[in-house]
Amino acid sequence: MKMGTAQKQNISVQHRIWNQNEKLYVMSCEEWRDHRFTQMKPAGARIGYNKEYDLYRISWQGKEPIIVSHAEIKADWKRCYLHRRLKLNSFLLLLFRKSIMLLLRLKREDEK
């Protein structure tokens, strides 16, 4: 029996899932903050930190500066980064389940 395109795609999804490390790497809040700040710097952002009040000052030339607290950064990290990671993991799990169901159905059809 020739292998169809859908079956090949499902097998590639399985390889993608099973050949990964045990855990996907998840950035901590501090790593994510530093990553976001380095993304802003080429656009001309200047970032300052006030230890006394635990606030970050982000300013661009010709615009009002933004004052951001560590709590706001952590909330943004949870909303933007972690939420997206959890969605991706659940999507991969759903694909894996569907591919297993398809392979079992194909196996049953071959046995008939």
C-alpha positions, 0 to 999 in steps of 0.5 A: 500500500502506498503512503498518502500525503496525510499519513506522511504529514502525521508521521512527520508531526510524530517525529517532531514531537517525539524527537524533542527534548523532554521540556521546551525551553521557557524563558524566565521573566528576567530573560524575556524582559532583557530580550524585549529591551534588546529588541527595542534598542535598535529602534532607538529606545533608551532604557533606564532603571530606577532601583529606588522605585523599581521602575524602568523608563523607556524613551524614544526621541520625540515621544513621551517616555514610558514608565513601567514597573516590574509588576507590569513587565511580569504581567505582560510576560504572563499574558504575551509569552507564557499564554502563547507557549501554553497554546502552542503546547496544547496545539501540538498535543492535539495534532499528536492525538489526531495523528495517532487516531488516524494511524490506528484507523489506517491500521484497522483498514489494512487489517480488513 
